[in-house]
Amino acid sequence: MRASKPRRVSVGMLALVPPGSQWPTGGNAAGVQLSRHTEFLWMHAAGRRSRTCTTLGGREILANARYNAALTFRSSDISRHVFSFAGPDHQGPMYTRRSMEEYEQWRVLADSIALNWLFVPDLTERLMATTGRRPETSPRPAAGETDLDTAAYLDTEADLDAEANLDAEANLDAEANLDADADLDTDTDVDTDTDVDTDLVQHLFEVSEEAFAQDSVEATAPTDLFALPSNRGNRLSRCIPGLVLWADFRRNFKDMPLRDRWGQLALLSRWYPEQACRAVLKDLEEVIDLPARLAPVLLAPAVLTGPQLAVCARQLKDTAGLWWFNRQNENSTQKHPLPCSDPIVDKIAADVQNFLTSLTKLLRGKHQTHVKPGPSGGQLAYADEIRYWMKKVAMRRKATLKARYKAAYRECREQLEAAYFSEASGGPVELPVGCQNRVRAPSDFRNYELRQWAFFEEELVLALIHGCIRLEALESWHNCHLVVRALDFAMSRAPRFKFSVSTGQFACLYEWRLDDVIEWVATEQAQDYACRVGCAIANTLLDLMAKDLASVETGGPTPAKRRKRDQ
């Protein structure tokens, strides 16, 4: 039975001290204390709750990007900058969604031609001297290839013995470096009047503005889930390597062939599937949504007069794999080879095949009844059909995620409390506690389902911290901002901060918040999966129609398509 909401009672809450002093923590034996890993989660989520400046100019963004890139590539081991470690006893690195995604994107950026225009030549030479490699100067690989340095990526966990640097590393947020252009080393100074810089400034500023203009994912959560209001701006707006990779795409996409463009979007979809899917479907509308008079030409032998439209299983899996980590091309140099295919690839391939079956029935029905296909404009709107299918896939996926998270986390409250909210949890803990599999190395995050489990648990823990903050503020009659200030001040210090929330209150809080977090995160993760399915469907349709499209286009593009391309 679902527990009632925590009742406001007096249980000896901590008193608030004058500003600038530390919140008292020593005399309270009972209560909830954050583990070291939980403190790290809280510190890495600072960008979601602190005031974020959205008025940076293009040159400030460029200076900030160069500053962070110089810090990251100062060592040949990127993990020493991105990950923080669990204390002086070297318990190992601690992974969060933000740190893992930044690590993966820095690894991609290290071998990307984007570094050739992000840094001046002398800094590129320095990068080569410290890392032993030079950024590629050849064009990006096609969709079936990869530009990840796999051996360096997957073997990094063997070298994760860096010194304890929790305070210094976890606070290297982009928001803390807004004045980075004044602190840059002399070897990163550039002539800001060059044409290259002007190009960089324009694209970085455009990507940043678009990211900040969007509501954060946290804004879609229940209004009372977080003690502090979330900032505007999505995850991309707080990720320097992500901004650089997207700016590089914007800079080159007009001159790239369609398949090369989709190859780079497939790479970006690993972290930003929704943005990549929008771009893919926009391309698809320009390429495939032809006037209705040409519809019988496309797929006519297979759909209208022949057997059901089908694609071989191998081709489906290869296409689906492009929109996640393409393991077939990244498996040869690993010490411990991963399976040839992530199970999620099989699920995406199955959804693509189901769409093709549905599309076959739709086109046959329209042909047999002589109904004009598509909307009133006379277009055969494949992109709209994909969007409709994505909604169905997202609803089904959401139901699956809700069921599995409820089944797992209703039974493991005590384990989660021991791992994240106990003073005794200072030692190494295998996470996530709600899943049978565990994250032990960065490469484990290439398992899509394990990655989703870990990200869900992270959001649940953060929601519980915000719940404790609300209870603390309620019992002490103080503002949530003051409690957060005291918590931030006590991070990684002794004596450590302890909430005066009782064990019983925490149990009620857990039951109260669990359903809200499940509903919210399952919605986000279902959309993530549906976008990958949509991209894989678009890729498959392009492959099926390539020859027919070439024959249709022999007379040149239609006026409508020509106008779209000229815009």
C-alpha positions in Angstrom: 0.0 0.0 0.0 1.3 3.4 -0.9 2.5 5.3 2.2 1.0 8.7 3.0 2.9 11.9 2.6 5.4 12.7 5.5 3.6 14.6 8.3 5.1 17.7 9.7 6.3 16.8 13.2 9.0 18.0 15.5 11.9 15.6 15.5 14.7 18.0 16.6 15.6 19.7 13.3 18.8 21.5 12.9 19.0 25.2 13.6 20.0 27.6 10.9 23.2 29.6 11.7 24.1 33.1 10.3 25.1 33.3 6.7 28.7 32.3 6.0 28.8 29.8 8.9 28.6 26.0 8.6 25.4 24.1 9.2 25.8 22.2 12.6 26.1 18.5 12.0 27.9 17.0 15.0 25.3 16.6 17.7 22.6 14.8 15.8 23.0 11.0 15.8 19.9 10.2 13.9 19.2 11.3 10.4 20.1 10.9 6.7 23.6 11.5 5.5 24.7 11.5 1.9 27.3 9.0 0.8 30.4 10.2 -1.0 28.9 9.1 -4.3 25.7 10.9 -3.6 27.6 14.1 -2.8 29.2 13.7 -6.2 25.8 13.3 -7.9 24.6 16.5 -6.2 27.6 18.5 -7.1 27.4 17.4 -10.8 23.8 18.5 -10.9 24.7 22.0 -9.9 24.2 23.3 -13.4 20.5 22.3 -13.2 19.7 24.3 -10.1 22.1 27.3 -10.2 21.6 30.6 -12.0 22.6 30.0 -15.6 23.7 32.9 -17.8 21.9 32.8 -21.1 23.3 36.1 -22.5 26.8 35.0 -23.4 28.1 36.4 -26.6 29.6 34.2 -29.3 33.2 35.1 -28.5 32.7 34.3 -24.8 31.3 30.9 -25.8 34.2 30.3 -28.0 36.7 31.3 -25.3 34.9 29.1 -22.8 35.1 26.1 -25.2 38.8 26.6 -25.9 39.5 27.0 -22.2 37.7 23.7 -21.3 39.2 21.8 -24.2 42.7 23.0 -23.2 42.1 21.7 -19.6 40.7 18.4 -20.8 43.4 17.6 -23.3 46.2 18.8 -21.0 46.7 15.1 -20.0 46.7 12.2 -22.4 44.1 10.6 -20.1 40.9 12.5 -20.5 39.3 10.6 -17.6 41.5 12.5 -15.2 39.7 15.7 -16.0 36.2 14.4 -16.5 35.8 11.8 -13.7 36.2 12.5 -10.0 37.3 9.9 -7.5 35.9 8.6 -4.3 38.5 9.9 -1.8 42.1 9.4 -0.8 41.8 5.7 -0.7 41.4 5.5 -4.5 38.1 3.7 -4.4 37.8 4.3 -8.1 36.0 6.8 -10.4 32.3 7.7 -9.9 30.1 7.9 -13.0 27.2 10.2 -13.5 25.1 10.8 -16.6 26.8 14.1 -17.1 30.3 12.9 -16.6 29.8 9.8 -18.8 28.3 11.8 -21.7 31.0 14.4 -21.5 33.7 11.8 -21.4 32.3 10.1 -24.5 31.9 13.3 -26.4 35.4 14.5 -25.4 36.7 11.2 -26.8 34.9 11.8 -30.1 36.1 15.4 -30.2 39.7 14.3 -29.6 39.8 12.5 -32.9 37.5 14.9 -34.8 38.4 17.4 -37.5 36.5 20.0 -35.3 39.7 20.4 -33.3 41.4 21.8 -36.4 39.1 24.9 -36.3 38.6 25.0 -32.5 42.4 25.4 -31.8 45.1 27.3 -33.5 47.9 25.3 -35.2 50.4 25.6 -32.3 47.9 24.2 -29.8 47.1 21.3 -32.2 50.8 20.5 -32.2 50.8 20.6 -28.4 47.9 18.1 -28.4 49.8 15.8 -30.6 52.9 16.0 -28.3 50.9 15.2 -25.2 48.5 12.5 -26.6 50.7 11.1 -29.4 48.1 11.6 -32.1 46.9 14.4 -34.3 43.3 15.2 -35.1 42.1 13.7 -38.4 42.2 16.0 -41.4 40.2 13.7 -43.6 36.4 14.0 -44.0 34.2 12.3 -41.5 33.5 8.6 -42.0 30.3 7.4 -43.6 27.4 6.1 -41.6 28.8 2.6 -41.3 32.1 3.7 -39.9 33.2 5.3 -36.6 35.6 7.9 -35.5 36.0 6.7 -31.9 39.5 5.7 -30.7 38.1 2.4 -29.3 41.2 1.1 -27.6 41.8 4.3 -25.7 38.1 4.6 -24.8 37.5 1.1 -23.5 40.9 0.6 -21.8 40.9 3.8 -19.8 39.4 2.2 -16.8 42.7 0.4 -16.2 44.4 3.8 -15.8 41.8 5.4 -13.5 44.1 5.7 -10.5 44.3 9.5 -10.4 44.6 11.5 -7.2 41.5 12.4 -5.2 40.3 15.6 -6.9 36.6 15.7 -6.1 36.5 19.4 -5.2 38.5 20.7 -8.1 37.1 18.5 -10.8 33.4 18.5 -9.9 33.2 22.2 -10.0 34.6 22.7 -13.5 31.2 23.6 -14.8 30.7 25.7 -17.8 28.9 28.2 -15.6 31.9 28.7 -13.4 34.1 29.6 -16.4 32.1 32.4 -18.0 35.2 34.6 -17.6 37.5 32.0 -19.1 38.6 34.2 -21.9 40.4 36.4 -19.4 42.2 33.4 -17.9 43.3 31.5 -21.0 46.9 30.5 -21.3 49.1 32.3 -23.8 49.1 29.2 -26.0 45.4 29.3 -26.5 45.2 33.0 -27.4 44.1 33.5 -30.9 43.4 36.4 -33.3 39.7 37.0 -32.8 39.5 38.9 -36.0 40.1 36.0 -38.3 37.5 34.6 -40.6 37.8 31.2 -38.9 36.9 32.7 -35.5 34.0 34.6 -37.0 32.7 31.3 -38.4 33.2 29.5 -35.0 31.4 32.3 -33.1 28.4 32.2 -35.4 27.8 28.5 -35.2 28.6 28.1 -31.5 26.3 31.0 -30.7 23.4 29.7 -32.8 23.6 26.2 -31.2 23.9 27.6 -27.7 21.0 30.0 -28.2 18.8 27.3 -29.5 19.7 25.0 -26.5 19.1 27.7 -24.0 15.8 28.6 -25.6 14.4 25.1 -24.8 13.0 24.0 -21.5 15.2 21.6 -19.6 14.1 18.0 -19.2 13.6 18.8 -15.4 11.0 21.3 -16.4 8.7 18.5 -17.5 8.9 16.8 -14.1 6.1 17.3 -11.5 6.2 20.8 -10.1 6.9 19.7 -6.6 9.6 17.1 -7.4 12.5 19.5 -7.0 13.0 21.9 -4.2 14.5 24.5 -6.5 13.1 25.5 -9.9 15.1 24.2 -12.8 16.9 26.4 -15.3 16.1 26.8 -18.9 18.3 25.1 -21.3 18.6 21.4 -22.2 21.6 19.1 -21.5 23.3 20.3 -24.6 23.4 23.9 -23.3 25.6 22.7 -20.4 27.9 20.4 -22.4 31.0 22.1 -24.0 32.0 19.2 -26.2 28.4 18.7 -27.3 28.2 22.3 -28.4 31.4 22.0 -30.4 30.3 18.8 -32.1 26.9 20.3 -33.1 28.6 23.6 -34.3 30.9 21.5 -36.4 27.9 19.7 -37.9 26.1 23.0 -38.6 29.3 24.4 -40.2 29.6 21.5 -42.7 26.2 20.0 -43.3 25.1 22.0 -46.3 28.1 20.7 -48.3 27.8 17.1 -47.1 26.1 14.3 -49.1 22.9 13.1 -47.4 24.4 9.8 -46.2 27.4 11.5 -44.8 25.2 14.0 -43.0 23.1 11.2 -41.5 26.3 9.4 -40.5 27.3 12.4 -38.4 23.7 12.7 -37.0 23.9 9.0 -36.1 27.0 9.8 -34.0 25.3 12.8 -32.3 22.2 10.7 -31.7 24.1 8.7 -29.1 23.5 11.6 -26.6 20.9 13.8 -28.4 18.5 11.5 -30.2 15.6 14.0 -30.3 17.6 16.7 -32.0 19.1 14.2 -34.4 15.7 12.7 -35.2 14.2 16.2 -36.0 17.0 16.8 -38.5 16.7 13.4 -40.1 12.9 13.7 -40.6 13.3 17.2 -42.0 15.8 15.8 -44.6 13.4 12.9 -45.3 10.6 15.3 -46.1 12.7 17.0 -48.7 14.0 13.8 -50.3 11.1 11.3 -50.2 7.8 13.1 -49.7 7.2 13.5 -53.4 4.1 14.7 -55.2 1.3 12.1 -55.3 1.5 11.6 -59.1 5.0 10.1 -58.5 3.9 7.8 -55.6 3.3 4.7 -57.7 6.9 4.8 -58.9 8.3 4.3 -55.4 8.1 0.8 -54.0 5.6 -0.2 -56.8 7.0 -3.7 -57.5 7.3 -4.5 -53.8 4.2 -2.9 -52.3 1.5 -2.6 -54.9 1.9 -5.7 -57.0 4.5 -7.9 -55.4 5.0 -9.6 -52.0 5.1 -7.8 -48.7 7.9 -5.2 -48.3 10.7 -6.8 -46.3 14.4 -6.2 -45.5 16.8 -8.9 -44.5 17.5 -9.2 -40.8 21.2 -8.4 -41.2 20.5 -5.1 -43.0 17.9 -4.2 -40.4 20.4 -4.8 -37.5 23.2 -2.9 -39.3 20.9 0.1 -39.8 19.5 0.0 -36.3 23.1 -0.2 -34.9 24.0 3.1 -36.5 21.7 4.9 -34.2 23.4 3.5 -31.1 27.0 2.5 -30.5 28.0 0.7 -33.7 29.8 -2.2 -32.0 30.6 -4.2 -35.2 33.1 -1.5 -36.2 34.4 -0.9 -32.6 35.0 -4.5 -31.5 38.4 -5.5 -33.0 40.9 -3.9 -30.6 39.2 -4.5 -27.3 40.8 -6.6 -24.5 37.3 -7.9 -23.6 35.2 -7.9 -26.8 31.6 -6.9 -26.4 28.8 -8.8 -28.0 28.4 -8.2 -31.7 25.1 -6.5 -31.1 23.5 -4.8 -28.1 20.0 -6.3 -27.4 18.5 -2.9 -27.9 19.6 -3.1 -31.6 17.4 -6.2 -32.0 14.4 -4.3 -30.5 14.9 -1.3 -32.8 15.2 -3.6 -35.8 12.0 -5.4 -34.9 10.2 -2.0 -34.6 11.5 -1.0 -38.0 10.2 -4.2 -39.6 6.8 -3.7 -37.9 6.7 -0.3 -39.4 7.4 -1.6 -42.9 4.6 -4.2 -42.5 2.2 -1.4 -41.5 3.4 0.8 -44.4 2.8 -2.0 -46.8 -0.8 -2.4 -45.7 -1.3 1.4 -45.8 0.0 1.8 -49.4 -1.9 -1.2 -50.7 -5.1 0.1 -49.2 -4.7 3.5 -50.7 -3.8 1.9 -54.1 -6.7 -0.5 -54.2 -9.3 2.2 -53.1 -7.7 4.7 -55.5 -7.6 7.2 -52.7 -5.1 10.0 -53.1 -2.3 9.3 -50.7 -1.1 11.7 -48.2 -2.5 15.0 -46.9 -4.4 17.6 -49.0 -1.2 19.0 -50.4 -0.8 15.9 -52.5 2.3 14.6 -50.7 3.0 11.0 -49.7 4.0 12.0 -46.2 6.4 9.2 -45.0 7.8 11.5 -42.3 4.4 12.0 -40.8 3.8 8.2 -40.8 7.1 7.8 -39.0 6.1 10.4 -36.4 2.8 8.6 -35.8 4.6 5.3 -35.5 7.1 6.9 -33.0 4.2 7.9 -30.8 2.9 4.3 -30.7 6.4 3.0 -30.0 7.0 5.5 -27.2 3.7 4.6 -25.5 4.6 0.9 -25.5 8.1 1.5 -24.4 6.9 3.8 -21.5 4.6 1.1 -20.2 7.5 -1.4 -20.3 9.8 0.9 -18.4 7.2 1.8 -15.8 6.5 -1.8 -15.1 10.2 -2.8 -14.7 11.2 0.2 -12.5 8.2 -0.3 -10.2 8.9 -4.0 -9.8 12.6 -3.4 -9.0 12.6 -0.3 -6.9 9.7 -1.1 -4.6 11.7 -4.0 -3.4 15.1 -2.4 -3.0 14.5 0.7 -0.9 16.8 -0.5 2.0 19.6 -1.3 -0.5 19.3 2.1 -2.1 19.2 3.9 1.2 22.3 1.9 2.3 24.2 2.8 -0.9 23.3 6.5 -1.2 22.0 7.8 2.2 24.1 6.1 4.8 27.3 7.1 6.6 28.4 3.5 6.4 28.3 3.6 2.6 31.7 5.2 2.3 33.2 2.1 0.7 32.8 1.0 -2.9 29.2 0.2 -3.9 28.2 -1.6 -7.1 25.6 0.5 -8.9 22.8 0.6 -9.9 21.3 -1.3 -7.0 18.0 -1.8 -8.8 19.5 -3.8 -11.7 21.1 -7.2 -11.7 24.0 -5.9 -13.9 26.4 -3.4 -12.6 28.5 -0.5 -13.9 32.2 -1.3 -13.4 33.8 0.5 -16.3 33.0 3.3 -18.8 32.4 0.7 -21.5 29.5 -0.7 -19.5 27.5 2.4 -20.4 27.4 1.1 -24.0 24.8 -1.4 -22.8 21.7 0.7 -23.6 19.4 -0.9 -21.0 22.1 -0.7 -18.2 22.7 2.9 -19.1 18.9 3.6 -18.7 18.9 1.8 -15.4 21.8 3.9 -14.1 20.3 7.2 -15.3 16.9 6.4 -13.7 18.5 5.6 -10.4 20.5 8.8 -10.6 17.3 10.9 -11.0 15.6 9.0 -8.2 18.4 9.8 -5.8 18.4 13.5 -6.8 14.7 13.6 -6.3 15.1 12.1 -2.8 17.8 14.7 -2.0 15.4 17.5 -3.0 12.7 15.8 -0.9 15.0 15.8 2.1 15.7 19.5 1.5 12.0 20.3 1.5 11.5 18.4 4.7 14.5 20.1 6.3 13.2 23.5 5.3 9.7 22.7 6.4 10.7 21.5 9.9 13.1 24.4 10.5 10.9 27.1 8.9 13.7 28.2 6.6 13.9 28.7 2.9 15.0 25.7 0.7 17.8 27.9 -0.8 19.4 28.3 2.6 19.3 24.5 3.1 20.9 24.0 -0.3 23.6 26.6 0.5 24.5 24.7 3.7 24.5 21.4 1.8 26.8 22.8 -0.9 29.1 24.3 1.7 29.5 20.9 3.5 30.3 18.9 0.4 33.5 16.8 0.9 34.2 18.5 4.3 34.2 17.2 7.8 31.9 17.1 9.7 29.7 16.2 6.8 26.1 17.5 6.4 23.4 15.3 7.8 19.7 15.8 7.3 17.5 15.6 10.4 15.0 13.5 8.4 14.1 10.3 10.3 14.3 6.9 8.9 10.5 6.7 8.9 10.1 10.0 7.2 12.6 8.9 4.5 10.7 5.6 3.9 7.5 7.7 3.4 9.4 10.1 1.1 10.7 7.2 -0.9 7.2 5.8 -1.5 5.9 9.2 -2.2 8.5 10.2 -4.8 9.0 6.8 -6.5 5.9 6.9 -8.7 6.5 10.5 -9.7 10.1 9.8 -10.8 9.1 6.6 -12.6 6.4 8.5 -14.6 8.7 11.3 -15.5 11.8 9.4 -16.4 10.0 6.7 -18.2 8.4 9.3 -20.5 11.9 10.8 -21.3 13.5 7.4 -21.9 10.6 6.2 -24.0 11.0 9.3 -26.2 14.7 8.6 -26.4 14.1 5.1 -27.7 11.3 6.2 -30.1 13.6 8.8 -31.7 16.2 6.0 -32.4 13.5 3.9 -34.0 12.4 6.9 -36.1 15.9 7.5 -37.4 16.4 3.8 -38.2 13.1 3.7 -40.2 14.1 6.8 -42.1 17.5 5.3 -42.9 15.8 2.0 -44.1 13.3 3.9 -46.3 16.2 5.8 -47.9 18.0 2.6 -48.7 14.8 1.0 -50.2 14.0 3.9 -52.3 17.5 5.0 -53.4 17.2 3.6 -57.0 13.6 4.7 -57.5 14.4 8.2 -56.2 17.3 8.4 -58.6 15.0 7.7 -61.5 12.4 10.1 -60.3 15.0 12.9 -60.0 16.4 12.4 -63.5 14.4 15.4 -64.7 15.7 17.6 -61.9 14.1 18.3 -58.5 10.4 19.4 -58.4 9.7 23.1 -57.8 8.6 22.5 -54.3 11.7 20.6 -53.4 13.9 23.3 -55.1 12.3 26.0 -53.0 12.9 24.0 -49.8 16.6 23.5 -50.7 17.1 27.2 -51.5 15.7 28.3 -48.2 
